[in-house]
Amino acid sequence: MKKQAFDEVANSYDDIFSHSAVGKLQINRVYHFLKKLLDQKKKLSILELNCGTGRDAIWLAQQGHKVLATDISTGMVETAIHRVEEENLSGSISVQQCSIQHISQIEGKQKFDLVFSNFGGLNCLDEYNLRSSASAIDFLLKPGGHFVAVIMGTFCFWESFYFLAKLAPKKAFRRWNKEGIEASLGNGQSIKTWYYSPKQFYSFYKDYFKFTEVQPIGIGIPPSYLDQAFINKKRILKVLLSFEKMMENKPLAARSSDHYLLCMTKQSD
Ligand SMILES: C[S@@+](CC[C@H](N)C(=O)[O-])C[C@H]1O[C@@H](n2cnc3c(N)ncnc32)[C@H](O)[C@@H]1O
């Protein structure tokens, strides 16, 4: 497979995002939602798209579920395999290198209770590829199964506020660019990224999935690139987290947050 921008950041990704104070808070909001959604008494079968370093696959396995974690990047897949072995979870998690565009070709003829994509992996796909993924995801799900995607929206209050304060209006509204932008990954790497509103994103999947719920992720909690600004501000982060919790069931807030979580349910066959 050709070298991916994420190969170069696989080793530093968790330090920059997953282990940052702000990153942890955003991740916990997603876990809070998943805990409510998933039947904790049953061992569910979960397909994770764009699994990155395996952080969420490990968490899902620790909740008692079986996970097939996939990603396009060799570096991410190697890191995920290493972490799964370290955690002794190879019995519950398999990791396969596979792009979302080829997800119908994953090995094994299994069907899943949940297809899950966290923190913007689907923002690396343009509209054509997202629309094409709908039938494949539908095919891989059991009847009544869920598709949960955490996506970066077209407007983030924190981002616009921050870049306007820095007199950088182009960056403040960069998510509006319909052609997509080269988003920085650090380490001099960048990746073409497209931003979608909740309504637009759902429209790509509506023929196969019922809309179930949308939730803001990062309306009070800032984007992770602002982590340094909050490093010694635990109290402020606490207040921001309380605000985030207050906004949990407000679809309007999902249109202004750093990410939003969209939960869809497979239409009956
Ligand atoms: C921002 S990271 C998110 C990783 C992880 N889901 C998380 O929550 O930390 C985006 C991930 O999407 C993967 N990715 C990008 N394009 C992809 C594609 N077309 N198919 C599969 N994975 C892709 C990248 O390799 C990277 O691991």
PDBQT file of the ligand as one rigid body, heavy atoms in Angstrom, charges set to zero:
ROOT
HETATM    1  C1  LIG A 301      -7.522  11.502  13.066  1.00  0.00    +0.000 C 
HETATM    2  S1  LIG A 301      -7.069   9.823  12.996  1.00  0.00    +0.000 S 
HETATM    3  C2  LIG A 301      -8.261   9.065  14.037  1.00  0.00    +0.000 C 
HETATM    4  C3  LIG A 301      -7.755   7.765  14.581  1.00  0.00    +0.000 C 
HETATM    5  C4  LIG A 301      -8.636   7.112  15.648  1.00  0.00    +0.000 C 
HETATM    6  N1  LIG A 301      -9.929   6.732  15.118  1.00  0.00    +0.000 N 
HETATM    7  C5  LIG A 301      -8.813   8.017  16.852  1.00  0.00    +0.000 C 
HETATM    8  O1  LIG A 301      -9.957   8.260  17.255  1.00  0.00    +0.000 OA
HETATM    9  O2  LIG A 301      -7.826   8.445  17.437  1.00  0.00    +0.000 OA
HETATM   10  C6  LIG A 301      -7.621   9.370  11.399  1.00  0.00    +0.000 C 
HETATM   11  C7  LIG A 301      -7.297   7.918  11.037  1.00  0.00    +0.000 C 
HETATM   12  O3  LIG A 301      -7.962   7.646   9.806  1.00  0.00    +0.000 OA
HETATM   13  C8  LIG A 301      -7.134   6.812   9.031  1.00  0.00    +0.000 C 
HETATM   14  N2  LIG A 301      -7.575   6.946   7.644  1.00  0.00    +0.000 N 
HETATM   15  C9  LIG A 301      -7.474   8.029   6.839  1.00  0.00    +0.000 A 
HETATM   16  N3  LIG A 301      -7.992   7.773   5.642  1.00  0.00    +0.000 NA
HETATM   17  C10 LIG A 301      -8.465   6.493   5.685  1.00  0.00    +0.000 A 
HETATM   18  C11 LIG A 301      -9.109   5.650   4.758  1.00  0.00    +0.000 A 
HETATM   19  N4  LIG A 301      -9.388   6.084   3.531  1.00  0.00    +0.000 N 
HETATM   20  N5  LIG A 301      -9.423   4.398   5.123  1.00  0.00    +0.000 NA
HETATM   21  C12 LIG A 301      -9.125   3.947   6.384  1.00  0.00    +0.000 A 
HETATM   22  N6  LIG A 301      -8.505   4.699   7.310  1.00  0.00    +0.000 NA
HETATM   23  C13 LIG A 301      -8.183   5.967   6.962  1.00  0.00    +0.000 A 
HETATM   24  C14 LIG A 301      -5.742   7.331   9.301  1.00  0.00    +0.000 C 
HETATM   25  O4  LIG A 301      -4.742   6.404   8.948  1.00  0.00    +0.000 OA
HETATM   26  C15 LIG A 301      -5.827   7.618  10.792  1.00  0.00    +0.000 C 
HETATM   27  O5  LIG A 301      -5.450   6.499  11.540  1.00  0.00    +0.000 OA
ENDROOT
TORSDOF 0
